[in-house]
Amino acid sequence: MFSVLKPHRWKLALLLLAANLGLLLHLACGEVKPVSEWVWLDIVGEGGSALLALVWLGLVLKSRPAGRVTNYLALGLSGIFFSWWIDSLDEFIRLPDSITWDHWLESGPMPVGMILLTIGIYHWHREQLAISAQMEKRERLFREHRLFDKLTPLGGADYLKRQLAGSLEESHSQQQPLSLLALDLDNFSAINQAFGHAEGDAVLQALSHLLLLNLRRQDLLCRLAGDRFVVLLPNTGESQARLLALELQQAVQGLAHKTRQHGERLQLSASTAVVMALNESPDALLKRLNLALARAKQPLARTA
Protein backbone atom coordinates (compact mmCIF):
# COMPACT_ATOMS: atom_id res chain seq x y z
CA MET A 1 0.00 0.00 0.00
CA PHE A 2 2.67 2.50 1.07
CA SER A 3 4.98 1.52 -1.79
CA VAL A 4 2.17 2.27 -4.23
CA LEU A 5 1.62 5.72 -2.68
CA LYS A 6 5.36 6.48 -2.58
CA PRO A 7 5.38 8.45 -5.89
CA HIS A 8 2.66 10.68 -4.42
CA ARG A 9 4.21 11.23 -0.99
CA TRP A 10 4.73 14.97 -1.58
CA LYS A 11 1.07 15.47 -2.42
CA LEU A 12 -0.01 13.69 0.75
CA ALA A 13 2.59 15.49 2.85
CA LEU A 14 1.42 18.93 1.65
CA LEU A 15 -2.23 18.01 2.26
CA LEU A 16 -1.41 16.80 5.79
CA LEU A 17 0.54 19.99 6.44
CA ALA A 18 -2.33 22.17 5.20
CA ALA A 19 -4.88 20.26 7.33
CA ASN A 20 -2.72 20.60 10.46
CA LEU A 21 -2.10 24.30 9.83
CA GLY A 22 -5.84 24.83 9.55
CA LEU A 23 -6.38 23.00 12.82
CA LEU A 24 -3.62 24.95 14.62
CA LEU A 25 -4.98 28.22 13.24
CA HIS A 26 -8.43 27.43 14.60
CA LEU A 27 -7.02 26.43 17.99
CA ALA A 28 -4.89 29.58 18.15
CA CYS A 29 -7.75 31.95 17.33
CA GLY A 30 -10.74 30.23 18.92
CA GLU A 31 -11.88 28.10 21.83
CA VAL A 32 -12.94 24.48 21.98
CA LYS A 33 -16.69 23.98 22.32
CA PRO A 34 -18.04 21.78 25.10
CA VAL A 35 -19.48 18.43 24.06
CA SER A 36 -22.97 19.68 24.90
CA GLU A 37 -22.76 22.15 21.98
CA TRP A 38 -21.69 19.62 19.40
CA VAL A 39 -24.19 19.06 16.60
CA TRP A 40 -23.73 15.42 15.74
CA LEU A 41 -25.64 15.58 12.48
CA ASP A 42 -23.31 18.30 11.17
CA ILE A 43 -20.26 16.46 12.50
CA VAL A 44 -21.25 13.24 10.76
CA GLY A 45 -22.22 15.04 7.54
CA GLU A 46 -19.22 17.37 7.24
CA GLY A 47 -16.66 15.05 8.83
CA GLY A 48 -17.95 12.06 6.87
CA SER A 49 -17.71 14.03 3.62
CA ALA A 50 -14.11 15.00 4.43
CA LEU A 51 -13.29 11.37 5.25
CA LEU A 52 -14.85 10.12 2.00
CA ALA A 53 -12.89 12.69 -0.02
CA LEU A 54 -9.72 11.43 1.68
CA VAL A 55 -10.64 7.80 0.88
CA TRP A 56 -11.29 8.72 -2.76
CA LEU A 57 -7.93 10.46 -2.89
CA GLY A 58 -6.18 7.37 -1.56
CA LEU A 59 -7.94 5.10 -4.07
CA VAL A 60 -7.05 7.39 -6.98
CA LEU A 61 -3.40 7.62 -5.97
CA LYS A 62 -3.22 3.87 -5.37
CA SER A 63 -4.74 2.91 -8.72
CA ARG A 64 -3.08 5.47 -11.01
CA PRO A 65 0.51 6.25 -12.02
CA ALA A 66 1.94 9.69 -11.45
CA GLY A 67 1.15 12.14 -14.21
CA ARG A 68 -0.88 15.13 -15.30
CA VAL A 69 -4.30 13.47 -15.00
CA THR A 70 -3.47 12.09 -11.56
CA ASN A 71 -2.34 15.56 -10.46
CA TYR A 72 -5.66 17.07 -11.53
CA LEU A 73 -7.61 14.41 -9.66
CA ALA A 74 -5.42 14.64 -6.57
CA LEU A 75 -5.53 18.43 -6.39
CA GLY A 76 -9.28 18.45 -6.94
CA LEU A 77 -9.95 15.90 -4.19
CA SER A 78 -7.46 17.64 -1.90
CA GLY A 79 -9.31 20.93 -2.30
CA ILE A 80 -12.65 19.25 -1.57
CA PHE A 81 -11.22 17.44 1.47
CA PHE A 82 -9.65 20.62 2.84
CA SER A 83 -12.88 22.56 2.44
CA TRP A 84 -14.91 19.90 4.29
CA TRP A 85 -12.15 19.57 6.91
CA ILE A 86 -12.17 23.29 7.72
CA ASP A 87 -15.97 23.27 7.76
CA SER A 88 -16.02 20.40 10.25
CA LEU A 89 -13.58 22.20 12.58
CA ASP A 90 -16.27 24.81 13.23
CA GLU A 91 -18.28 22.10 14.97
CA PHE A 92 -15.55 21.70 17.60
CA ILE A 93 -13.91 25.14 17.77
CA ARG A 94 -15.72 28.47 18.18
CA LEU A 95 -14.09 31.42 16.42
CA PRO A 96 -14.77 35.07 17.27
CA ASP A 97 -17.30 36.88 15.08
CA SER A 98 -14.60 39.32 14.00
CA ILE A 99 -12.72 36.57 12.15
CA THR A 100 -13.76 36.11 8.53
CA TRP A 101 -10.87 34.15 7.05
CA ASP A 102 -12.50 30.89 8.09
CA HIS A 103 -15.26 31.49 5.50
CA TRP A 104 -12.62 31.79 2.78
CA LEU A 105 -10.95 28.59 3.91
CA GLU A 106 -14.28 26.77 4.00
CA SER A 107 -15.73 28.01 0.70
CA GLY A 108 -12.71 28.89 -1.45
CA PRO A 109 -11.08 25.46 -1.97
CA MET A 110 -14.39 23.72 -2.80
CA PRO A 111 -15.16 25.25 -6.24
CA VAL A 112 -11.48 25.18 -7.21
CA GLY A 113 -11.31 21.54 -6.20
CA MET A 114 -14.50 20.72 -8.13
CA ILE A 115 -13.13 22.39 -11.27
CA LEU A 116 -9.79 20.55 -11.03
CA LEU A 117 -11.56 17.28 -10.31
CA THR A 118 -13.82 17.76 -13.33
CA ILE A 119 -10.82 18.43 -15.56
CA GLY A 120 -9.14 15.32 -14.21
CA ILE A 121 -12.22 13.17 -14.73
CA TYR A 122 -12.57 14.48 -18.29
CA HIS A 123 -8.98 13.53 -19.16
CA TRP A 124 -9.39 10.22 -17.34
CA HIS A 125 -12.44 9.59 -19.49
CA ARG A 126 -10.37 10.29 -22.61
CA GLU A 127 -7.71 7.89 -21.35
CA GLN A 128 -10.28 5.15 -20.83
CA LEU A 129 -11.68 5.64 -24.33
CA ALA A 130 -8.17 5.30 -25.78
CA ILE A 131 -7.47 2.21 -23.65
CA SER A 132 -10.80 0.66 -24.64
CA ALA A 133 -9.99 1.27 -28.30
CA GLN A 134 -6.61 -0.41 -27.88
CA MET A 135 -8.14 -3.36 -26.05
CA GLU A 136 -10.78 -3.73 -28.73
CA LYS A 137 -8.07 -3.64 -31.38
CA ARG A 138 -6.05 -6.30 -29.53
CA GLU A 139 -9.13 -8.46 -29.06
CA ARG A 140 -10.00 -8.17 -32.74
CA LEU A 141 -6.42 -9.02 -33.69
CA PHE A 142 -6.50 -12.04 -31.39
CA ARG A 143 -9.76 -13.25 -32.91
CA GLU A 144 -8.50 -12.69 -36.45
CA HIS A 145 -5.17 -14.33 -35.65
CA ARG A 146 -6.97 -17.65 -35.39
CA LEU A 147 -8.15 -17.12 -38.97
CA PHE A 148 -4.60 -16.85 -40.28
CA ASP A 149 -2.85 -19.65 -42.09
CA LYS A 150 -0.51 -21.73 -39.90
CA LEU A 151 2.12 -22.21 -42.61
CA THR A 152 2.34 -18.77 -44.20
CA PRO A 153 1.87 -15.28 -42.71
CA LEU A 154 -1.38 -14.92 -44.65
CA GLY A 155 -5.05 -14.97 -43.89
CA GLY A 156 -6.91 -18.18 -44.61
CA ALA A 157 -10.17 -18.83 -46.43
CA ASP A 158 -12.41 -17.65 -43.57
CA TYR A 159 -10.40 -14.46 -43.18
CA LEU A 160 -10.66 -13.83 -46.92
CA LYS A 161 -14.44 -14.23 -46.84
CA ARG A 162 -14.75 -11.74 -43.98
CA GLN A 163 -12.61 -9.16 -45.72
CA LEU A 164 -14.32 -9.80 -49.04
CA ALA A 165 -17.76 -9.14 -47.53
CA GLY A 166 -16.65 -5.75 -46.25
CA SER A 167 -14.89 -4.89 -49.51
CA LEU A 168 -17.96 -5.76 -51.56
CA GLU A 169 -20.10 -3.42 -49.47
CA GLU A 170 -17.52 -0.65 -49.71
CA SER A 171 -17.13 -1.15 -53.46
CA HIS A 172 -20.90 -0.96 -53.93
CA SER A 173 -21.33 2.14 -51.77
CA GLN A 174 -18.39 4.01 -53.35
CA GLN A 175 -19.13 2.79 -56.89
CA GLN A 176 -15.53 1.58 -57.27
CA PRO A 177 -14.42 -1.61 -59.07
CA LEU A 178 -13.26 -4.62 -57.10
CA SER A 179 -11.43 -7.58 -58.59
CA LEU A 180 -10.19 -10.93 -57.39
CA LEU A 181 -7.07 -12.68 -58.62
CA ALA A 182 -6.39 -16.38 -58.07
CA LEU A 183 -2.94 -17.94 -58.46
CA ASP A 184 -2.30 -21.66 -58.38
CA LEU A 185 1.08 -23.37 -58.72
CA ASP A 186 1.36 -25.77 -61.64
CA ASN A 187 2.18 -29.40 -60.82
CA PHE A 188 2.70 -28.65 -57.13
CA SER A 189 1.84 -32.25 -56.22
CA ALA A 190 4.92 -33.37 -58.18
CA ILE A 191 7.13 -31.30 -55.87
CA ASN A 192 5.64 -32.99 -52.81
CA GLN A 193 6.10 -36.41 -54.38
CA ALA A 194 9.66 -35.82 -55.50
CA PHE A 195 11.05 -33.86 -52.54
CA GLY A 196 8.59 -34.40 -49.70
CA HIS A 197 5.94 -32.29 -48.05
CA ALA A 198 8.48 -30.33 -46.00
CA GLU A 199 10.02 -29.02 -49.23
CA GLY A 200 6.55 -28.28 -50.57
CA ASP A 201 5.84 -26.21 -47.45
CA ALA A 202 9.09 -24.31 -47.98
CA VAL A 203 8.03 -23.55 -51.56
CA LEU A 204 4.68 -22.17 -50.35
CA GLN A 205 6.41 -20.00 -47.75
CA ALA A 206 8.83 -18.62 -50.34
CA LEU A 207 5.98 -18.06 -52.78
CA SER A 208 3.90 -16.14 -50.23
CA HIS A 209 6.78 -13.74 -49.57
CA LEU A 210 7.39 -13.33 -53.31
CA LEU A 211 3.75 -12.47 -53.99
CA LEU A 212 3.64 -9.97 -51.13
CA LEU A 213 6.67 -8.19 -52.55
CA ASN A 214 4.98 -7.87 -55.95
CA LEU A 215 1.63 -6.55 -54.72
CA ARG A 216 0.47 -3.04 -53.94
CA ARG A 217 -0.04 -1.76 -50.43
CA GLN A 218 -3.85 -1.85 -50.68
CA ASP A 219 -3.98 -5.43 -52.02
CA LEU A 220 -4.79 -8.32 -49.68
CA LEU A 221 -3.14 -11.69 -50.26
CA CYS A 222 -4.66 -14.82 -48.68
CA ARG A 223 -3.99 -18.53 -48.97
CA LEU A 224 -7.26 -20.11 -50.00
CA ALA A 225 -6.17 -23.74 -49.76
CA GLY A 226 -3.13 -25.86 -50.60
CA ASP A 227 -1.12 -24.07 -53.28
CA ARG A 228 -3.95 -21.71 -54.24
CA PHE A 229 -3.63 -18.02 -53.38
CA VAL A 230 -6.22 -15.29 -53.80
CA VAL A 231 -5.57 -11.57 -54.01
CA LEU A 232 -8.24 -9.02 -53.15
CA LEU A 233 -7.76 -6.01 -55.41
CA PRO A 234 -9.73 -2.91 -54.31
CA ASN A 235 -10.33 -0.07 -56.76
CA THR A 236 -9.10 -2.29 -59.58
CA GLY A 237 -10.82 -3.09 -62.86
CA GLU A 238 -10.50 -6.38 -64.70
CA SER A 239 -7.94 -5.19 -67.28
CA GLN A 240 -5.63 -3.82 -64.60
CA ALA A 241 -6.06 -7.01 -62.59
CA ARG A 242 -5.03 -9.11 -65.63
CA LEU A 243 -1.84 -7.06 -65.99
CA LEU A 244 -1.08 -7.69 -62.34
CA ALA A 245 -1.77 -11.41 -62.79
CA LEU A 246 0.72 -11.53 -65.65
CA GLU A 247 3.34 -9.80 -63.49
CA LEU A 248 2.83 -12.35 -60.72
CA GLN A 249 3.16 -15.24 -63.18
CA GLN A 250 6.46 -13.82 -64.41
CA ALA A 251 7.66 -13.34 -60.83
CA VAL A 252 6.90 -16.98 -60.04
CA GLN A 253 8.76 -18.17 -63.13
CA GLY A 254 11.77 -16.07 -62.09
CA LEU A 255 11.83 -17.40 -58.51
CA ALA A 256 15.14 -19.21 -57.99
CA HIS A 257 13.99 -21.58 -55.26
CA LYS A 258 16.48 -24.33 -54.45
CA THR A 259 15.75 -27.47 -52.50
CA ARG A 260 17.20 -27.59 -49.02
CA GLN A 261 18.55 -31.13 -49.32
CA HIS A 262 20.43 -31.08 -52.68
CA GLY A 263 20.24 -27.45 -53.73
CA GLU A 264 18.38 -28.20 -56.94
CA ARG A 265 16.56 -25.28 -58.49
CA LEU A 266 12.85 -25.88 -58.92
CA GLN A 267 11.36 -24.50 -62.09
CA LEU A 268 8.06 -23.05 -60.94
CA SER A 269 5.12 -21.80 -62.92
CA ALA A 270 1.62 -20.71 -62.01
CA SER A 271 -1.82 -20.38 -63.52
CA THR A 272 -3.91 -17.32 -62.79
CA ALA A 273 -7.50 -16.21 -63.17
CA VAL A 274 -9.16 -12.84 -62.68
CA VAL A 275 -12.79 -11.89 -62.09
CA MET A 276 -14.34 -8.52 -61.36
CA ALA A 277 -16.97 -8.36 -58.63
CA LEU A 278 -20.60 -7.94 -59.59
CA ASN A 279 -23.65 -7.58 -57.39
CA GLU A 280 -23.14 -10.97 -55.71
CA SER A 281 -22.28 -12.64 -52.43
CA PRO A 282 -18.70 -13.48 -51.41
CA ASP A 283 -19.36 -17.21 -51.90
CA ALA A 284 -20.76 -16.65 -55.39
CA LEU A 285 -17.78 -14.48 -56.33
CA LEU A 286 -15.28 -17.05 -55.06
CA LYS A 287 -17.13 -19.81 -56.90
CA ARG A 288 -16.90 -17.83 -60.13
CA LEU A 289 -13.18 -17.26 -59.48
CA ASN A 290 -12.52 -20.97 -58.93
CA LEU A 291 -14.36 -21.83 -62.16
CA ALA A 292 -12.25 -19.29 -64.05
CA LEU A 293 -9.08 -20.77 -62.57
CA ALA A 294 -10.21 -24.29 -63.48
CA ARG A 295 -10.68 -23.17 -67.09
CA ALA A 296 -7.22 -21.56 -67.05
CA LYS A 297 -5.64 -24.84 -65.89
CA GLN A 298 -7.41 -27.05 -68.47
CA PRO A 299 -4.67 -26.73 -71.19
CA LEU A 300 -2.08 -27.71 -68.60
CA ALA A 301 -4.14 -30.74 -67.56
CA ARG A 302 -4.40 -31.92 -71.17
CA THR A 303 -0.63 -31.65 -71.72
CA ALA A 304 0.06 -33.51 -68.51
N, C-alpha and C positions, 0 to 999 in steps of 0.2 A: 504494500500500500504506500509506504513512505518513499520507496524507491521510484514508484510511478509518479509521485508528486514532486520529486526532487527537481525536475526542470522548472517547476513553477514556485520554487521556495521563496523567491523574492516577492512574487505577487502576494503570497499568503503572509509573509512577514510584514509587508507594508499595510495590508488590511488589518492584521492584528495590532500593529502599532497605532493605526488610526482609531480603531475601536477602543483601545486603552486610553489614548489621549482624550477621546470624547468622554469616557468614564471619569478620568481624573479631572477634566475641566468641569464636569457637573459636580463632582464632589468638592472641588475647590470653591465653586461659586454658590452652591446651594446647600440644603440640609436634607438628611435622609428622612423620609416619611415614616411614621409608625405603621405597623402592620395593619392597624385598624383602618387606615386610609387607603390601603391598597385596593384597587379595583381589579378583581381577578379576571373578569371577562376581557378587559383591555390588556392585561398582562399576557393572558393566553393568546389573544388575537395578534397583538403586536410582537410579542416575544416569539410566538410560534411562527409567524411570518418571517422574522429574522432568522430563526433556526432553519426553516425550510430553504431560504435563499442560500444559507451557508452549505446545506446539504447538496443543493443543486450545483453550487460552485465546485464542491469536492468531486461530484460525479462527472462534471464536465472536464475538470482538470485530470481526473483519473483516466477518462476514456479517450482523450484527444492528445495529439502531439502538440508541442509548442509551435506557435505560428500566429499569423495575423488574425485568423478567424477565432482561435482560442483566446487571444488577447481581447478581442471585442466582447466575447461572451463573458470572460472573467471580469473585465472592468464593469460591464453592465450589471452582473450579479453582485459584484462588490459594492457598487453604488446603491443598489436596492437593499442589500443587507445593512449597509451603514445607515441608510435612512430609517429602516425599521428599528435598528439597534438604538439609535439616538432617541427615536420616538418612544421606545419601551423604557428608556432610562427615566423619562418624566414620571412614570408610574411609581418609581422608587425614590426619586430625588426631587425636592421642590426648589425651583429657582425663583429668585426675586422677580417681581413684575417689571422691573427696570431693564432686565436682560432680554434682548431680542435675538441674539445670535443663535439661540437654540432653534428658533423657527427656520432659520436658513439651513442649519445642519440637518433638520428633520425633512424639509421640503426640497431643498436644492439638489441633493444627490439622486433623488428618485426619478425625476424626468430625464436627467442625463443618463442614469443607468438604464432606463427603459429604452432610450434611443440607441445607446451602444449595444444593448442586448438584441434589439430588433435588427440592427445592422449585422451583428454576428449570426443571428438565426437565418437571415437572408443569405449570407455567404455560405453558411453551413448547408442550407437547402440547395444552393448551386453545387456544392461539393457532392452532396448525395445524388443529385441528378447525374453528374459526371461519372460517379462511381457505379451507379446503376446502369448507365450506358455501357461502361466497360465490362461489367459483369454479364450483361446481356450479350455483348459481343463475344466474350469468352465462352459463354454457354452455347451460343449459336455455332461458334467454331468447333467446340467439343462435339456437338451433335453432328455437324457436317463432317468432322474428321472420320467418323465411323462410315461415312459414305465414300471415302477415298479408297482408291485401289491399294492393295497391300504390297504389290510388286513395284509399281511406279508411283511417282509423286503426283498422280493425276486423279481427278474425280472419276468415280465409276458410273455405271449405267443409271443408278437411282439419282445420283447427284446431277447427271446430265439432264435427266427428265425434269428435275426441280428447276434448274436454271433455264431450261428451254421453255417451261411454262411461263416464267416471268418475262423472258425475252420476247415470246410471242405476244403477250399482252402489251408490252412496251412498244414493239414494232407496229402493232395495230393502232395504238393510241397516237403514236408520233408519225404514222404513215411513212415509215422507213423500211427498206427491204431487209430481210433476214434470210441468210442462207446456211445450209449445213453441208459439210464436206466430210466424206468418209474415206478412210485410207486403210487398206488391208494388204499385209505383206503377201507376196506371191510365194507359194510352195514353202510356207513356214513349217509345215509338218515334217518336211524333209530335213530341216535343220535339227529338229528335235530327235528324229530317228537316227541321223548320222552322228550328232555330237552330244546328244542327251538334253534333257529338259533344263538342266542348270545353264547350259550354253544358250538355249532358247530364251530363258529368262534374261540373261545378260544382253541378248540382242534387243529384246523389248525395252529394257532400261535405256540402252544406248539410243534406240529409236525415239523414245519419248523425249529425251533431252534434245535430240536433233530437231524434232518437230517444233519444240518450244522455241528453239533459237531462230527458226524460220517463220514464226508467226508474228502477227502484230500484237501490240499491247492489249487491245480490246478483245482479241480472239480468245476463246476458251477451248482448250484441248482436254478431252476425256478419253479414257480407255473403255470402249463399250463392252468388249469381251475378247478373250484370246489375243489375237494379233490385229484386232480391228480397233481403229481409233476414229473418233468423231470430233470435228472442229465446229464450234458454234461461231458463226461469222456475223456479228451485228452490223447494221448499216452497209450491207454488202449485197449487190445484185448478183445474178447468176453468172454473167460474163466475167466479172471480177473474181468471183469464187473459182471459176474454171482456170483462170490464170494462176491463182494461188495453188490450186491442186497440181497444176503442171510443175510449178516451182518445187513443191514438196516431193513429187515423184523424182525429179532430177536430184534433189538433195539426198534422197534415199539411195539412188543409184551411185552417188558419189561417196557414200559413207564407207570408209575403210575400216570395217569392223573385222578384227582378227580373233580367232578362237583362243581361249585362254590356255588350252592344253598344248597345241602344236603351233599356234601362231598363224594358222591358215587364214587368208582373207576370204570372207564370205561375200559373194556377189549378190547383193540384195536388190530387189525390185518391188514395186508396189502398184496396186490398182487403186484408182480413186473414182469417186462418184460425187456429184454435186446436185443438190436440189434447192430451190428457193421456196421459202415458206409461203403457204397460202392460208386461207381462213380455215384452219384445221387444228386438231388436237395434237399434243406432242407425240402420242403413240402413232397417230396416223402419219405424221411427218416422218418419224423414224422408220415406219414400215415402208414408206415410199423411198426413203434413202437406201434401205437395205435391198429393195428390189432393183434400184438403179445400180447399186454396187454389184449385185448378182449378175446383171446384164453385162457390166463392164468386165467381169471375170470369165464370162462364157468363152471368148476366144482362147484364153489361156487354158481353160479346162479341156477344150477340144485338142489343143496341141500336146497337152500332157497325156 
